[in-house]
């Protein structure tokens, strides 16, 4: 019996004790995968957002550039505002006789400002200028014009006198530009002597007024017209004064 007991003890001791290994959960090994995927998605989303912001910024710059470009095109050649007041003396005020006759201007086509000088007497006050204009009217009619051929004339004092006016073409038949132009005459001779500042400023005010009334396009050009058959240097001082303007184009010569 003693031997049996010893054998039994030995048998018990010799039995292997099972080792308890925690169960493996396969799903736990995959828990890191969604985290990595989320991080990748977040990184991708951040990159996309960055690209979208860059694209938006470029688009805004592009749109602003186009807007500025269109604005510059619109104002290109536009005469800077003049602080000199526009002072219009109508035909009835200076004592013009008769009514204006001739073809009318197409206001949508007028983009020329033709600047002349009358090569005659200068004047300042409205009474004296009225005398000068009535004398000019008689003289031009003797030369087979229907009236004073200019649309408007400007005095030393800086007053604008209506002749053909806003509606009608000038009476300079020899000029091809007459159907797209407003003809402005400086009262006086400006071959050697420069116009007064008031005369120049009033002309700029006249241009602004013509644009405001819709009688002159914003992309207009300024031209000085001279007659070389009268003098080889005709209107030289006038040209030198006007060619400094931003809308200056060129000299038109005729005889």
Backbone as CSV, one residue per row, in Angstrom:
resi,resn,N_x,N_y,N_z,CA_x,CA_y,CA_z,C_x,C_y,C_z
1,UNK,0.846,-1.199,0.000,0.000,0.000,0.000,0.863,1.223,0.000
2,UNK,1.901,1.110,0.801,2.795,2.251,0.840,3.372,2.521,-0.503
3,UNK,3.675,1.409,-1.207,4.233,1.629,-2.551,3.224,2.233,-3.470
4,UNK,2.006,1.812,-3.321,0.952,2.364,-4.200,0.766,3.827,-3.965
5,UNK,0.820,4.206,-2.704,0.646,5.635,-2.383,1.762,6.438,-2.968
6,UNK,2.970,5.900,-2.929,4.101,6.632,-3.465,3.983,6.775,-4.949
7,UNK,3.525,5.707,-5.599,3.370,5.763,-7.048,2.309,6.758,-7.452
8,UNK,1.249,6.774,-6.660,0.157,7.716,-6.971,0.624,9.141,-6.876
9,UNK,1.486,9.405,-5.840,1.977,10.765,-5.650,2.856,11.150,-6.804
10,UNK,3.659,10.156,-7.207,4.563,10.412,-8.317,3.795,10.682,-9.567
11,UNK,2.732,9.928,-9.765,1.903,10.103,-10.958,1.270,11.465,-10.992
12,UNK,0.818,11.917,-9.802,0.170,13.237,-9.718,1.165,14.316,-10.028
13,UNK,2.401,14.160,-9.448,3.409,15.193,-9.642,3.904,15.263,-11.071
14,UNK,3.838,14.054,-11.694,4.350,14.019,-13.045,3.368,14.554,-14.077
15,UNK,2.139,14.722,-13.682,1.136,15.291,-14.620,1.456,16.750,-14.944
16,UNK,1.338,17.133,-16.206,1.645,18.514,-16.619,0.532,19.450,-16.240
17,UNK,0.923,20.543,-15.685,-0.059,21.557,-15.287,-0.345,22.435,-16.492
18,UNK,-1.549,22.514,-16.885,-1.862,23.342,-18.081,-1.538,24.824,-17.860
19,UNK,-0.933,25.452,-18.877,-0.596,26.879,-18.820,-1.753,27.665,-19.403
20,UNK,-2.238,28.612,-18.672,-3.398,29.408,-19.099,-2.919,30.556,-19.987
21,UNK,-3.172,30.457,-21.284,-2.809,31.514,-22.239,-4.047,32.316,-22.562
22,UNK,-3.963,33.591,-22.370,-5.176,34.402,-22.655,-5.608,34.187,-24.100
23,UNK,-6.875,34.110,-24.272,-7.383,33.895,-25.623,-7.022,35.063,-26.551
24,UNK,-6.700,34.687,-27.739,-6.335,35.684,-28.738,-7.583,36.152,-29.466
25,UNK,-7.754,37.446,-29.556,-8.917,38.010,-30.241,-8.464,38.618,-31.560
26,UNK,-8.733,37.990,-32.637,-8.258,38.494,-33.926,-8.713,39.899,-34.234
27,UNK,-9.914,40.194,-33.711,-10.390,41.532,-34.032,-9.544,42.621,-33.420
28,UNK,-8.879,42.294,-32.238,-8.043,43.294,-31.593,-6.834,43.643,-32.452
29,UNK,-6.357,42.679,-33.209,-5.184,42.950,-34.040,-5.515,43.881,-35.194
30,UNK,-6.798,44.008,-35.472,-7.204,44.882,-36.578,-7.611,46.263,-36.108
31,UNK,-7.601,46.493,-34.795,-8.083,47.779,-34.291,-7.208,48.914,-34.786
32,UNK,-5.922,48.603,-34.974,-5.028,49.664,-35.430,-5.308,50.061,-36.878
33,UNK,-5.876,49.230,-37.668,-6.107,49.492,-39.089,-7.077,50.630,-39.325
34,UNK,-8.250,50.656,-38.632,-9.134,51.808,-38.819,-8.493,53.105,-38.401
35,UNK,-7.651,53.074,-37.375,-7.001,54.294,-36.922,-6.059,54.813,-37.994
36,UNK,-5.315,53.876,-38.594,-4.414,54.287,-39.654,-5.191,54.813,-40.855
37,UNK,-6.292,54.169,-41.179,-7.120,54.618,-42.312,-7.694,55.989,-42.051
38,UNK,-8.163,56.222,-40.817,-8.721,57.534,-40.470,-7.660,58.608,-40.593
39,UNK,-6.436,58.268,-40.127,-5.350,59.239,-40.221,-5.024,59.553,-41.660
40,UNK,-5.032,58.514,-42.505,-4.752,58.733,-43.923,-5.819,59.585,-44.568
41,UNK,-7.090,59.277,-44.216,-8.194,60.068,-44.769,-8.091,61.516,-44.324
42,UNK,-7.754,61.733,-43.051,-7.624,63.103,-42.548,-6.513,63.839,-43.269
43,UNK,-5.383,63.105,-43.470,-4.273,63.727,-44.191,-4.668,64.065,-45.616
44,UNK,-5.403,63.117,-46.258,-5.863,63.367,-47.625,-6.828,64.528,-47.691
45,UNK,-7.735,64.587,-46.715,-8.704,65.692,-46.677,-7.999,67.018,-46.490
46,UNK,-6.983,67.040,-45.617,-6.227,68.273,-45.387,-5.521,68.727,-46.664
47,UNK,-4.954,67.755,-47.389,-4.265,68.101,-48.637,-5.248,68.659,-49.662
48,UNK,-6.435,67.989,-49.735,-7.457,68.471,-50.670,-7.896,69.876,-50.324
49,UNK,-8.110,70.122,-49.013,-8.537,71.453,-48.582,-7.489,72.493,-48.939
50,UNK,-6.225,72.120,-48.796,-5.147,73.057,-49.135,-5.165,73.386,-50.617
51,UNK,-5.359,72.349,-51.447,-5.413,72.569,-52.896,-6.622,73.418,-53.276
52,UNK,-7.754,73.164,-52.609,-8.970,73.943,-52.894,-8.757,75.412,-52.535
53,UNK,-8.130,75.652,-51.375,-7.865,77.033,-50.973,-6.929,77.723,-51.950
54,UNK,-5.903,76.997,-52.400,-4.977,77.590,-53.367,-5.694,77.916,-54.673
55,UNK,-6.563,76.965,-55.101,-7.314,77.198,-56.340,-8.249,78.401,-56.197
56,UNK,-8.892,78.516,-55.032,-9.789,79.650,-54.781,-9.007,80.968,-54.795
57,UNK,-7.831,80.953,-54.165,-7.021,82.177,-54.124,-6.610,82.595,-55.529
58,UNK,-6.209,81.614,-56.334,-5.821,81.922,-57.721,-7.014,82.469,-58.494
59,UNK,-8.182,81.868,-58.277,-9.390,82.331,-58.978,-9.737,83.761,-58.603
60,UNK,-9.620,84.068,-57.300,-9.926,85.428,-56.850,-8.962,86.427,-57.487
61,UNK,-7.663,86.082,-57.491,-6.678,86.972,-58.106,-6.977,87.152,-59.589
62,UNK,-7.361,86.064,-60.246,-7.669,86.118,-61.683,-8.873,87.027,-61.948
63,UNK,-9.932,86.854,-61.137,-11.150,87.660,-61.318,-10.857,89.132,-61.045
64,UNK,-10.101,89.403,-59.979,-9.747,90.794,-59.662,-8.931,91.404,-60.801
65,UNK,-7.998,90.611,-61.350,-7.187,91.105,-62.463,-8.034,91.445,-63.674
66,UNK,-9.000,90.568,-63.999,-9.888,90.836,-65.137,-10.716,92.084,-64.894
67,UNK,-11.235,92.217,-63.663,-12.049,93.390,-63.324,-11.254,94.680,-63.487
68,UNK,-10.024,94.670,-62.973,-9.167,95.856,-63.109,-8.866,96.134,-64.572
69,UNK,-8.628,95.063,-65.341,-8.359,95.227,-66.764,-9.511,95.873,-67.494
70,UNK,-10.746,95.388,-67.219,-11.919,95.981,-67.861,-12.082,97.436,-67.448
71,UNK,-11.829,97.710,-66.159,-11.963,99.088,-65.688,-10.977,100.005,-66.403
72,UNK,-9.732,99.513,-66.552,-8.726,100.329,-67.240,-9.086,100.528,-68.706
73,UNK,-9.691,99.513,-69.316,-10.125,99.671,-70.700,-11.220,100.717,-70.817
74,UNK,-12.109,100.720,-69.820,-13.215,101.671,-69.857,-12.706,103.095,-69.713
75,UNK,-11.771,103.290,-68.771,-11.330,104.665,-68.510,-10.151,105.077,-69.382
76,UNK,-9.657,104.130,-70.194,-8.506,104.478,-71.029,-8.842,105.664,-71.912
77,UNK,-7.966,106.673,-71.865,-8.185,107.845,-72.694,-9.187,108.825,-72.149
78,UNK,-9.788,108.503,-71.021,-10.767,109.426,-70.467,-10.079,110.663,-69.929
79,UNK,-10.624,111.813,-70.252,-10.034,113.076,-69.832,-10.157,113.237,-68.316
80,UNK,-9.055,113.546,-67.618,-9.140,113.776,-66.176,-10.096,114.925,-65.873
81,UNK,-10.838,114.813,-64.770,-11.785,115.882,-64.441,-11.098,117.236,-64.307
82,UNK,-11.754,118.277,-64.820,-11.228,119.630,-64.719,-11.998,120.378,-63.639
83,UNK,-11.281,121.158,-62.853,-11.939,121.963,-61.820,-12.476,123.268,-62.388
84,UNK,-12.144,123.538,-63.640,-12.603,124.764,-64.276,-14.062,124.590,-64.664
85,UNK,-14.959,125.497,-64.263,-16.391,125.320,-64.552,-16.690,125.477,-66.038
86,UNK,-17.578,124.627,-66.527,-17.992,124.723,-67.923,-18.985,125.879,-68.048
87,UNK,-18.683,126.836,-68.943,-19.491,128.053,-69.086,-19.939,128.168,-70.547
88,UNK,-21.183,127.812,-70.804,-21.705,127.774,-72.170,-22.521,129.028,-72.484
89,UNK,-22.164,129.694,-73.579,-22.928,130.834,-74.086,-23.635,130.364,-75.360
90,UNK,-24.951,130.333,-75.338,-25.699,129.809,-76.481,-25.787,130.837,-77.606
91,UNK,-26.202,130.368,-78.784,-26.239,131.217,-79.978,-27.058,132.484,-79.758
92,UNK,-28.213,132.338,-79.147,-29.075,133.506,-78.956,-28.421,134.542,-78.052
93,UNK,-27.551,134.114,-77.155,-26.911,135.024,-76.216,-25.826,135.872,-76.876
94,UNK,-25.138,135.326,-77.875,-24.107,136.139,-78.531,-24.614,136.811,-79.808
95,UNK,-25.897,136.608,-80.111,-26.510,137.356,-81.210,-26.341,136.731,-82.578
96,UNK,-26.254,135.374,-82.641,-26.135,134.701,-83.937,-27.403,134.916,-84.745
97,UNK,-27.244,135.045,-86.053,-28.404,135.184,-86.932,-28.656,133.869,-87.651
98,UNK,-29.940,133.568,-87.898,-30.297,132.346,-88.621,-30.238,131.099,-87.751
99,UNK,-30.601,129.980,-88.378,-30.624,128.691,-87.694,-29.542,127.781,-88.281
100,UNK,-29.095,126.863,-87.453,-28.085,125.904,-87.903,-28.712,124.959,-88.923
101,UNK,-27.984,124.706,-89.993,-28.436,123.790,-91.038,-27.351,122.760,-91.310
102,UNK,-27.730,121.650,-91.929,-26.741,120.648,-92.296,-27.026,119.296,-91.669
103,UNK,-26.198,118.297,-92.001,-26.421,116.946,-91.474,-26.160,116.863,-89.975
104,UNK,-26.923,115.990,-89.338,-26.758,115.813,-87.897,-25.678,114.778,-87.589
105,UNK,-25.112,114.912,-86.392,-24.120,113.951,-85.919,-24.802,112.690,-85.398
106,UNK,-24.143,111.570,-85.590,-24.556,110.326,-84.928,-23.796,110.255,-83.608
107,UNK,-24.486,110.517,-82.523,-23.828,110.668,-81.226,-23.071,109.418,-80.784
108,UNK,-23.450,108.263,-81.294,-22.779,107.026,-80.886,-21.421,106.849,-81.567
109,UNK,-21.141,107.644,-82.596,-19.899,107.498,-83.354,-18.864,108.571,-83.049
110,UNK,-19.252,109.619,-82.366,-18.363,110.769,-82.186,-17.242,110.424,-81.199
111,UNK,-16.012,110.358,-81.719,-14.860,110.050,-80.864,-13.649,110.922,-81.206
112,UNK,-13.873,111.995,-81.958,-12.805,112.942,-82.302,-13.140,114.323,-81.723
113,UNK,-12.150,114.947,-81.116,-12.242,116.367,-80.767,-11.221,117.080,-81.641
114,UNK,-11.714,117.862,-82.602,-10.848,118.586,-83.524,-10.653,120.004,-83.008
115,UNK,-9.413,120.384,-82.777,-9.103,121.697,-82.220,-8.511,122.581,-83.317
116,UNK,-9.124,123.741,-83.527,-8.687,124.727,-84.516,-8.312,126.018,-83.791
117,UNK,-7.721,126.958,-84.528,-7.707,128.344,-84.067,-8.282,129.185,-85.207
118,UNK,-8.910,130.283,-84.833,-9.596,131.095,-85.844,-8.643,132.023,-86.595
119,UNK,-7.415,132.175,-86.061,-6.389,133.040,-86.670,-6.836,134.504,-86.710
120,UNK,-7.749,134.849,-85.849,-8.273,136.211,-85.853,-8.153,136.868,-84.494
121,UNK,-9.108,137.716,-84.209,-9.076,138.524,-82.991,-9.391,137.689,-81.762
122,UNK,-8.672,137.981,-80.679,-8.956,137.359,-79.386,-9.954,138.207,-78.617
123,UNK,-10.609,137.588,-77.648,-11.580,138.343,-76.835,-11.732,137.682,-75.477
124,UNK,-12.260,138.478,-74.541,-12.482,137.964,-73.190,-13.941,138.065,-72.774
125,UNK,-14.466,139.278,-72.656,-15.835,139.449,-72.172,-16.870,139.021,-73.198
126,UNK,-18.076,138.705,-72.719,-19.143,138.221,-73.597,-19.580,139.280,-74.604
127,UNK,-19.522,140.549,-74.219,-19.933,141.594,-75.164,-18.938,141.675,-76.315
128,UNK,-17.655,141.727,-76.005,-16.628,141.794,-77.039,-16.614,140.514,-77.880
129,UNK,-16.735,139.380,-77.228,-16.718,138.113,-77.964,-17.944,137.993,-78.869
130,UNK,-19.062,138.561,-78.440,-20.249,138.563,-79.304,-19.966,139.316,-80.599
131,UNK,-19.285,140.441,-80.487,-18.903,141.198,-81.682,-17.991,140.375,-82.593
132,UNK,-16.994,139.717,-81.992,-16.051,138.913,-82.769,-16.778,137.770,-83.472
133,UNK,-17.686,137.120,-82.786,-18.403,135.984,-83.367,-19.351,136.418,-84.483
134,UNK,-20.014,137.514,-84.301,-20.911,137.994,-85.372,-20.099,138.374,-86.621
135,UNK,-18.906,138.944,-86.390,-18.030,139.259,-87.512,-17.561,137.978,-88.207
136,UNK,-17.219,136.954,-87.411,-16.824,135.669,-87.987,-17.959,135.049,-88.796
137,UNK,-19.169,135.151,-88.280,-20.318,134.592,-88.989,-20.479,135.233,-90.363
138,UNK,-20.365,136.528,-90.432,-20.469,137.218,-91.724,-19.336,136.810,-92.659
139,UNK,-18.130,136.712,-92.094,-16.974,136.355,-92.919,-17.114,134.946,-93.492
140,UNK,-17.509,134.001,-92.665,-17.640,132.622,-93.161,-18.764,132.502,-94.183
141,UNK,-19.813,133.259,-94.027,-20.884,133.218,-95.025,-20.418,133.794,-96.361
142,UNK,-19.544,134.778,-96.316,-18.974,135.292,-97.567,-18.086,134.245,-98.237
143,UNK,-17.572,133.309,-97.443,-16.708,132.242,-97.964,-17.503,130.969,-98.237
144,UNK,-18.796,131.130,-98.419,-19.702,130.037,-98.819,-19.947,128.987,-97.739
145,UNK,-19.709,129.346,-96.496,-20.166,128.501,-95.388,-21.570,128.946,-95.006
146,UNK,-22.337,128.031,-94.452,-23.682,128.394,-94.013,-23.656,129.172,-92.702
147,UNK,-22.583,129.005,-91.931,-22.499,129.640,-90.605,-21.062,129.528,-90.131
148,UNK,-20.826,129.936,-88.898,-19.531,129.656,-88.278,-19.378,128.133,-88.272
149,UNK,-18.321,127.576,-88.871,-18.280,126.133,-89.113,-17.995,125.262,-87.900
150,UNK,-17.437,125.841,-86.846,-17.095,125.054,-85.664,-18.367,124.668,-84.893
151,UNK,-18.259,123.614,-84.113,-19.360,123.290,-83.207,-19.393,124.266,-82.036
152,UNK,-18.217,124.598,-81.521,-18.115,125.540,-80.401,-16.811,126.326,-80.543
153,UNK,-16.787,127.514,-79.918,-15.571,128.333,-79.882,-15.295,128.748,-78.442
154,UNK,-14.014,128.930,-78.123,-13.631,129.184,-76.737,-12.786,130.451,-76.659
155,UNK,-13.147,131.313,-75.720,-12.508,132.625,-75.576,-11.367,132.584,-74.571
156,UNK,-10.646,133.711,-74.503,-9.548,133.841,-73.541,-10.017,133.680,-72.094
157,UNK,-11.201,134.167,-71.831,-11.709,134.110,-70.447,-12.085,132.689,-70.048
158,UNK,-12.227,131.799,-71.011,-12.640,130.433,-70.699,-14.142,130.269,-70.768
159,UNK,-14.750,130.855,-71.785,-16.177,130.676,-72.025,-16.366,129.975,-73.366
160,UNK,-17.342,129.063,-73.418,-17.610,128.284,-74.624,-18.815,128.870,-75.341
161,UNK,-18.630,129.205,-76.613,-19.696,129.824,-77.415,-20.231,128.797,-78.420
162,UNK,-21.539,128.640,-78.416,-22.175,127.671,-79.302,-22.221,128.196,-80.735
163,UNK,-21.830,127.339,-81.696,-21.959,127.666,-83.119,-22.850,126.611,-83.772
164,UNK,-22.256,125.539,-84.306,-23.072,124.435,-84.833,-23.730,123.629,-83.707
165,UNK,-23.132,123.645,-82.545,-23.741,123.003,-81.381,-23.490,121.508,-81.279
166,UNK,-24.286,120.858,-80.420,-24.118,119.442,-80.106,-24.670,118.519,-81.195
167,UNK,-25.657,118.989,-81.931,-26.425,118.088,-82.794,-25.900,117.972,-84.215
168,UNK,-25.230,118.996,-84.702,-24.899,119.056,-86.126,-23.407,118.872,-86.379
169,UNK,-23.124,118.344,-87.579,-21.732,118.228,-88.003,-21.138,119.612,-88.233
170,UNK,-19.836,119.719,-88.039,-19.172,120.975,-88.360,-19.282,121.231,-89.862
171,UNK,-19.015,122.468,-90.253,-19.178,122.842,-91.665,-17.842,122.812,-92.418
172,UNK,-16.898,122.004,-91.927,-15.619,121.826,-92.615,-15.744,120.637,-93.576
173,UNK,-16.254,120.891,-94.738,-16.572,119.823,-95.680,-15.341,119.073,-96.165
174,UNK,-14.189,119.719,-96.123,-12.974,119.092,-96.636,-12.394,118.051,-95.687
175,UNK,-12.904,117.973,-94.466,-12.385,117.035,-93.477,-13.223,115.755,-93.455
176,UNK,-12.553,114.622,-93.630,-13.255,113.337,-93.598,-13.805,113.028,-92.206
177,UNK,-13.195,113.626,-91.178,-13.582,113.306,-89.798,-14.801,114.080,-89.310
178,UNK,-15.388,114.909,-90.136,-16.446,115.800,-89.647,-17.680,115.050,-89.132
179,UNK,-17.926,113.847,-89.648,-19.117,113.107,-89.222,-18.898,112.338,-87.917
180,UNK,-17.664,112.338,-87.379,-17.397,111.643,-86.113,-16.701,112.573,-85.127
181,UNK,-16.908,113.880,-85.281,-16.107,114.814,-84.477,-16.910,116.006,-83.981
182,UNK,-16.391,116.580,-82.913,-16.810,117.892,-82.440,-15.656,118.850,-82.713
183,UNK,-15.933,119.915,-83.467,-14.897,120.878,-83.841,-14.916,122.051,-82.873
184,UNK,-13.776,122.292,-82.220,-13.651,123.351,-81.222,-12.650,124.383,-81.734
185,UNK,-13.074,125.652,-81.808,-12.190,126.711,-82.284,-11.718,127.601,-81.151
186,UNK,-10.415,127.825,-81.073,-9.863,128.784,-80.125,-9.903,130.160,-80.784
187,UNK,-10.568,131.111,-80.154,-10.665,132.460,-80.698,-9.308,133.153,-80.575
188,UNK,-8.651,133.361,-81.710,-7.334,133.986,-81.707,-6.388,133.271,-82.643
189,UNK,-5.174,133.794,-82.728,-4.146,133.203,-83.569,-3.072,132.596,-82.668
190,UNK,-2.871,131.290,-82.787,-1.957,130.587,-81.890,-0.890,129.826,-82.672
191,UNK,-0.341,130.534,-83.650,0.810,129.997,-84.365,2.086,130.259,-83.567
192,UNK,2.241,131.465,-83.081,3.436,131.826,-82.308,3.141,132.004,-80.831
193,UNK,1.916,132.392,-80.493,1.553,132.681,-79.111,0.668,131.573,-78.559
194,UNK,0.966,131.130,-77.351,0.211,130.026,-76.745,-1.146,130.484,-76.226
195,UNK,-2.124,129.583,-76.215,-3.416,129.921,-75.610,-3.265,130.149,-74.108
196,UNK,-4.212,130.872,-73.544,-4.217,131.079,-72.100,-4.629,129.781,-71.393
197,UNK,-4.223,129.690,-70.146,-4.574,128.506,-69.364,-6.089,128.362,-69.233
198,UNK,-6.777,129.477,-69.084,-8.243,129.423,-68.946,-8.888,128.838,-70.204
199,UNK,-8.311,129.129,-71.354,-8.824,128.599,-72.611,-8.617,127.078,-72.684
200,UNK,-7.451,126.636,-72.280,-7.152,125.213,-72.292,-8.005,124.452,-71.275
201,UNK,-8.147,125.028,-70.086,-8.948,124.366,-69.053,-10.424,124.306,-69.438
202,UNK,-10.915,125.359,-70.072,-12.312,125.336,-70.511,-12.529,124.263,-71.573
203,UNK,-11.548,124.045,-72.411,-11.658,122.988,-73.420,-11.768,121.622,-72.764
204,UNK,-11.010,121.406,-71.733,-11.097,120.131,-71.001,-12.446,120.000,-70.300
205,UNK,-12.943,121.110,-69.769,-14.278,121.086,-69.163,-15.345,120.802,-70.222
206,UNK,-15.168,121.376,-71.394,-16.084,121.101,-72.498,-16.086,119.612,-72.850
207,UNK,-14.913,119.008,-72.900,-14.815,117.578,-73.209,-15.554,116.749,-72.167
208,UNK,-15.350,117.071,-70.893,-16.052,116.348,-69.832,-17.562,116.514,-69.947
209,UNK,-17.999,117.718,-70.308,-19.427,117.972,-70.463,-19.980,117.190,-71.652
210,UNK,-19.223,117.125,-72.739,-19.663,116.363,-73.915,-19.826,114.882,-73.576
211,UNK,-18.902,114.345,-72.788,-19.011,112.944,-72.360,-20.232,112.773,-71.456
212,UNK,-20.422,113.704,-70.526,-21.561,113.611,-69.601,-22.888,113.636,-70.345
213,UNK,-22.972,114.423,-71.419,-24.212,114.515,-72.199,-24.381,113.362,-73.184
214,UNK,-23.391,112.507,-73.255,-23.463,111.408,-74.210,-23.202,111.833,-75.636
215,UNK,-22.501,112.979,-75.819,-22.199,113.489,-77.161,-20.783,113.156,-77.615
216,UNK,-20.028,112.485,-76.758,-18.655,112.124,-77.086,-18.323,110.818,-76.384
217,UNK,-17.731,109.920,-77.128,-17.360,108.629,-76.555,-16.178,108.793,-75.602
218,UNK,-16.104,107.887,-74.623,-15.051,107.987,-73.614,-13.659,107.697,-74.178
219,UNK,-13.597,106.908,-75.223,-12.293,106.587,-75.817,-11.951,107.551,-76.953
220,UNK,-12.209,108.826,-76.730,-12.007,109.851,-77.753,-10.525,110.165,-77.933
221,UNK,-10.227,110.860,-79.027,-8.890,111.372,-79.265,-8.952,112.855,-79.585
222,UNK,-7.864,113.560,-79.271,-7.771,114.997,-79.527,-6.808,115.229,-80.694
223,UNK,-7.238,116.038,-81.652,-6.464,116.330,-82.852,-6.428,117.853,-83.050
224,UNK,-5.280,118.362,-83.450,-5.208,119.771,-83.848,-5.229,119.815,-85.375
225,UNK,-6.085,120.682,-85.921,-6.216,120.831,-87.375,-5.533,122.129,-87.782
226,UNK,-4.655,122.036,-88.760,-3.989,123.246,-89.225,-3.953,123.284,-90.759
227,UNK,-3.823,124.502,-91.276,-3.827,124.740,-92.713,-2.464,125.282,-93.139
228,UNK,-1.667,124.428,-93.759,-0.309,124.825,-94.123,-0.275,125.765,-95.317
229,UNK,-1.397,125.893,-96.033,-1.417,126.838,-97.155,-1.487,128.275,-96.655
230,UNK,-1.889,128.462,-95.401,-1.958,129.801,-94.819,-0.619,130.199,-94.221
231,UNK,0.010,129.241,-93.508,1.306,129.517,-92.883,2.022,128.183,-92.698
232,UNK,3.311,128.095,-93.016,4.024,126.813,-92.897,4.124,126.305,-91.465
233,UNK,3.965,127.179,-90.490,4.004,126.784,-89.080,2.643,126.993,-88.408
234,UNK,1.597,126.925,-89.182,0.258,127.218,-88.669,-0.049,126.412,-87.401
235,UNK,-0.539,127.119,-86.382,-1.012,126.521,-85.122,0.076,125.793,-84.326
236,UNK,1.324,126.147,-84.529,2.412,125.446,-83.827,2.304,125.593,-82.311
237,UNK,2.051,126.800,-81.828,1.932,127.011,-80.376,0.724,126.263,-79.806
238,UNK,-0.341,126.209,-80.564,-1.538,125.467,-80.132,-1.224,123.977,-80.042
239,UNK,-0.531,123.460,-81.034,-0.147,122.041,-81.032,0.713,121.726,-79.813
240,UNK,1.688,122.581,-79.541,2.594,122.343,-78.418,1.861,122.324,-77.080
241,UNK,0.783,123.080,-76.973,0.015,123.108,-75.729,-0.896,121.889,-75.591
242,UNK,-1.532,121.489,-76.678,-2.544,120.424,-76.620,-1.926,119.029,-76.647
243,UNK,-0.763,118.891,-77.249,-0.178,117.557,-77.382,0.281,116.968,-76.044
244,UNK,0.237,117.755,-74.997,0.580,117.255,-73.665,-0.592,116.554,-72.993
245,UNK,-1.767,116.629,-73.558,-2.952,116.013,-72.958,-2.905,114.502,-73.135
246,UNK,-3.495,113.764,-72.177,-3.425,112.293,-72.246,-4.137,111.692,-73.451
247,UNK,-5.111,112.403,-74.021,-5.865,111.868,-75.152,-5.364,112.379,-76.495
248,UNK,-4.183,112.969,-76.496,-3.622,113.499,-77.727,-3.383,112.368,-78.739
249,UNK,-3.740,112.658,-80.017,-3.495,111.684,-81.093,-2.468,112.221,-82.095
250,UNK,-2.865,113.221,-82.891,-1.943,113.688,-83.924,-2.444,115.012,-84.518
251,UNK,-1.668,115.541,-85.466,-2.031,116.748,-86.205,-2.702,116.330,-87.513
252,UNK,-3.784,117.010,-87.852,-4.463,116.825,-89.152,-4.154,118.040,-89.993
253,UNK,-3.569,117.830,-91.139,-3.194,118.941,-92.011,-4.103,118.963,-93.238
254,UNK,-4.512,120.163,-93.624,-5.312,120.313,-94.826,-4.979,121.660,-95.441
255,UNK,-5.435,121.836,-96.644,-5.184,123.124,-97.309,-6.390,123.489,-98.177
